[in-house]
Amino acid sequence: MKKKLLIVDDEVKITKILSRILEEEGYDVTAVNTGEKGVDTAQQLQPDIVLMDLNLPGISGIEAMARIIDHFPDVIVILITAYGSISSAVEAMKKGAYDYITKPFDNDALIMTLRRAEEHLNMQKEILHLKDQLKEKYEFKRIVGQSSHIRTVFEHMERVAATDATVLVQGESGTGKELIVRAIHQASARNGKPFVALNCGAIPPNLVESRLFGHEKGAFTDAKERRIGCFEQADGGTLFLDEVGELSLDDQVKLLRAIEERQIVRVGGDREIPVDIRIIAATNKDLGKAVEAGAFRQDLYFRLNVFFIPIPPLRERMEDIPLLVDHFIDKYRQSTAPNVTGISQQAVQRLKMYDWPGNVRELQNAIQSALIMCREGAVLPRHLPLRIQGYPVVDDSGESGGRNLEDKVKKITDEVERNMILAALEEHDGSRTKAAETLGISRKTLFNKMQKYGID
């Protein structure tokens, strides 16, 4: 699509020349000769770029520019000025102009300036698009679930997002702690400001202080240049300290001081640097128990635990599995298996019988795997990963779960029997009568066994 370009210049000859040149370059050009007409035309046209002469009859180019930018802050304004008025053009750039060109101007230089302006405009639109995508991705409504557990989490998120309070999020690995933290940031007054995430458990102990607070050049052997730490990077926004329970006691002391004073000193430096940040920490540990065990400082625990959000594991909100499954199928179907139409009730039932030690992340991976195995039609139990289909998982010793032979035999027998019942029901589209005939048992016996194994 052609970029709309508005020329505002009182010299008719110049506007005609510019119009011809720029139309040949692919712009949709409109030209007017006064600042007042420039403002009026801009409101009607909503141009992408404005070429504005500084010296105009009536209102000046700077005044016209200010009015246009006031209505359309994303418009690119390039000033046209005589050589002797360059200082005025520079001053105008401080007020919002993108660039300036001097009369008499070189055509190639003008076109190059316009191309740079276009690139800047496109980049700004891409940034806005990415921000919109990010906002949508991390909106509360994008977190899937309707169980009472997850509704409580939503309520906590909504209440704390409107404040600047420090938050501690606790949940097992794979429960979606970072997704929830980002959603809080997006819903807060700090939205649009930096969001910096640091996994405290993934940093070598000797680099924790540098990653948190930065370092000066020469502070240690490998410090070949100054580095800005996470506290400074997050200034004005949110610092997310993931797996904060993994920090050593020494590093906990330094973190506590920074949180209390809201200022840091880079490693190797001596200047105190104030920071304006909101801190949200997350952990898969019970920090209260870690305090009792002497592994986590009580004073830091209280500093972080101003507002507590516990994230339930997936096994405690099994009613959310159908919604999550539909969400992940929609998410991956197009790229993985566009001919998949959905998932069978038997497969959903199998998913609800699994314990999900890896939580939502494991479910997400399981659905991706099932789509690969299915390719078309509905996902069936046989498309699910083997551990979820119900086959006994063998441990490192080569034995299935259970403490003795009798336990192991019973466990394996139950799993085989359950799988046979599910397979028979699937084969006969849920007909209990036909499934019982296939299995060689009575309908009543089948019903009792279905109750035993939790099969709907």
Residue pairs with C-beta under 8 A, 6 or more apart in sequence:
2 26
2 27
2 28
3 26
3 27
3 28
3 48
3 49
3 118
3 121
4 27
4 28
4 30
4 45
4 46
4 47
4 48
4 49
5 22
5 27
5 28
5 29
5 30
5 47
5 48
5 49
5 50
5 51
5 114
6 29
6 30
6 31
6 32
6 38
6 41
6 42
6 45
6 47
6 49
6 50
6 51
7 15
7 18
7 19
7 22
7 29
7 30
7 31
7 32
7 50
7 51
8 31
8 32
8 33
8 34
8 35
8 37
8 38
8 50
8 51
8 52
8 53
8 56
8 61
8 64
9 15
9 18
9 31
9 33
9 51
9 52
9 53
9 56
9 80
10 33
10 34
10 53
10 55
10 56
10 57
11 53
12 33
14 80
14 103
15 31
15 32
15 33
16 31
18 29
18 31
18 51
18 110
19 29
19 31
21 107
21 110
21 111
22 29
22 114
23 29
25 111
25 114
27 49
27 114
30 41
30 45
30 47
32 38
32 41
34 56
34 57
34 58
34 59
35 56
35 57
35 58
35 59
35 60
35 61
35 63
35 64
36 58
36 59
36 64
38 50
38 52
38 56
38 64
38 68
39 59
39 64
39 67
39 68
42 50
42 68
42 71
42 72
42 75
43 71
46 72
47 75
48 75
48 76
48 118
48 121
49 75
49 76
49 77
49 78
49 114
49 117
49 118
49 121
50 65
50 68
50 75
50 76
50 77
50 78
51 78
51 80
52 61
52 64
52 65
52 77
52 78
52 79
52 80
52 97
53 61
53 79
53 80
53 81
54 60
54 61
54 62
54 79
54 80
54 81
54 82
54 85
54 88
54 89
54 92
55 61
55 81
55 82
55 85
56 64
59 67
61 79
61 80
61 92
62 88
62 91
62 92
62 95
65 77
65 79
65 92
65 95
65 96
65 97
66 95
66 96
68 75
68 77
69 75
69 77
69 96
74 121
74 124
76 98
76 117
76 120
76 121
77 96
77 97
77 98
78 97
78 98
78 99
78 100
78 101
78 113
78 114
78 117
79 89
79 92
79 93
79 97
79 99
79 100
79 101
80 100
80 101
80 102
80 103
80 105
81 88
81 89
81 100
81 101
81 102
81 103
82 102
82 103
83 102
83 103
86 100
86 102
89 97
89 100
90 100
92 100
93 99
93 100
98 117
98 120
99 113
99 116
99 117
101 109
101 110
101 113
131 192
134 186
135 186
135 191
136 142
138 179
138 182
138 183
138 185
138 186
139 183
139 186
139 187
140 154
140 157
140 158
140 183
140 187
142 183
143 150
143 153
143 154
143 176
143 179
143 180
143 183
144 320
144 323
144 324
144 327
145 151
145 317
145 320
145 323
145 324
146 319
146 320
146 323
147 312
147 317
147 319
147 320
149 312
149 316
149 317
150 312
150 317
150 320
153 180
153 309
153 310
153 311
153 312
156 307
156 309
157 180
157 183
157 184
157 187
157 309
158 187
160 167
160 184
160 307
160 309
161 183
161 184
161 187
161 188
162 187
162 188
163 307
164 188
164 189
164 190
164 278
165 306
165 307
166 259
166 278
166 279
166 280
166 281
166 303
166 304
166 306
166 307
167 181
167 184
167 279
167 280
167 281
167 306
167 307
167 308
167 309
168 280
168 281
168 282
168 283
168 287
168 304
168 305
168 306
168 307
168 308
168 309
169 177
169 180
169 181
169 280
169 281
169 282
169 283
169 309
169 311
170 282
170 283
170 284
170 285
170 286
170 287
170 308
170 309
170 310
170 311
171 177
171 282
171 284
171 310
171 311
171 312
171 313
172 284
172 311
172 313
172 359
173 284
173 358
173 359
173 361
174 314
174 358
174 359
174 360
174 361
174 362
175 311
175 312
175 313
175 314
175 359
175 360
176 311
176 359
176 360
176 361
177 242
177 282
177 284
177 311
178 197
178 240
178 242
178 282
180 309
180 311
181 197
181 238
181 240
181 280
181 282
182 195
182 240
184 238
184 280
185 191
185 195
185 237
185 238
185 240
185 278
185 280
188 238
188 278
190 236
190 237
190 238
190 278
193 236
193 237
193 238
194 233
194 234
194 235
194 236
194 237
194 238
195 234
195 237
195 238
195 240
196 230
196 233
196 234
196 237
196 238
196 239
196 240
197 240
197 242
198 211
198 212
198 230
198 239
198 240
198 241
198 242
199 242
199 243
200 208
200 241
200 242
200 243
200 244
200 245
200 246
200 247
201 242
201 243
201 246
202 243
203 211
205 248
205 251
208 247
208 248
208 251
209 251
209 254
209 267
210 219
210 220
210 223
210 227
210 229
210 267
211 229
211 230
212 229
212 230
212 231
212 251
212 254
212 255
212 258
212 264
213 229
213 231
213 232
213 254
213 258
213 264
213 265
213 266
213 267
214 226
214 227
214 228
214 229
214 231
214 232
214 264
214 266
214 267
215 223
215 226
215 227
215 229
215 266
215 267
215 268
215 269
216 223
216 226
216 266
216 267
216 268
216 269
217 223
217 224
217 225
217 226
217 268
218 268
219 266
219 267
219 268
219 269
220 267
220 268
223 267
223 268
226 266
229 264
229 266
230 239
231 239
231 258
231 264
231 275
231 277
232 264
232 273
232 275
234 275
234 277
235 275
235 276
235 277
236 276
236 277
237 277
237 278
238 277
238 278
238 279
238 280
239 277
239 278
239 279
239 280
240 280
240 281
240 282
241 255
241 279
241 280
241 281
241 282
242 281
242 282
243 282
243 283
243 284
244 255
244 281
244 282
244 283
244 287
244 304
245 283
245 284
245 285
245 287
245 290
245 295
245 296
247 255
249 295
249 296
249 297
252 296
252 297
252 300
253 297
255 300
256 297
256 299
256 300
256 303
258 264
258 275
259 279
259 300
259 303
259 304
260 303
262 274
262 275
262 276
262 277
263 272
263 273
263 274
263 275
264 272
264 273
264 275
265 271
265 272
265 273
266 273
279 304
281 304
287 296
287 301
287 304
287 305
288 301
290 296
290 301
291 297
291 298
291 301
313 356
313 359
314 320
314 321
314 356
314 359
314 360
314 362
314 363
315 355
315 356
318 352
321 348
321 351
321 352
321 363
322 348
324 360
324 363
324 364
325 343
325 348
325 351
325 363
325 367
326 342
326 343
328 363
328 364
328 367
328 368
329 340
329 342
329 343
329 367
329 371
329 379
332 367
332 368
332 371
333 340
333 371
336 368
336 371
336 372
337 371
337 372
337 374
337 375
337 376
339 375
339 376
339 377
340 371
340 374
340 375
340 376
340 377
340 378
340 379
341 376
341 377
341 378
342 378
342 379
343 370
343 378
343 379
344 378
344 379
344 380
344 381
344 426
345 430
345 456
346 380
346 381
346 422
346 425
346 426
346 430
347 370
347 378
347 379
347 380
347 381
347 383
347 384
349 422
349 455
349 456
350 381
350 384
350 388
350 389
350 390
350 422
351 363
351 366
351 384
351 388
353 390
353 453
353 454
354 387
354 388
356 362
356 363
358 365
366 384
366 385
366 388
367 379
369 384
369 385
370 379
370 383
370 384
370 385
371 379
373 382
373 383
373 384
374 380
374 383
380 426
381 389
381 422
381 423
381 426
382 389
387 393
389 419
390 415
390 418
390 419
390 422
391 415
391 419
392 400
392 401
392 411
392 412
392 415
393 400
393 401
394 400
395 401
399 408
400 408
400 411
400 412
401 407
401 408
401 411
402 408
402 410
402 411
414 453
417 449
417 453
418 453
418 455
420 439
421 435
421 439
421 446
421 449
421 450
421 453
421 455
422 455
424 434
424 435
424 438
424 439
425 431
425 432
425 435
425 455
427 435
427 438
428 434
428 435
428 438
432 443
432 446
432 447
432 450
433 443
435 446
436 442
436 443
436 445
436 446
439 446
441 449
450 456
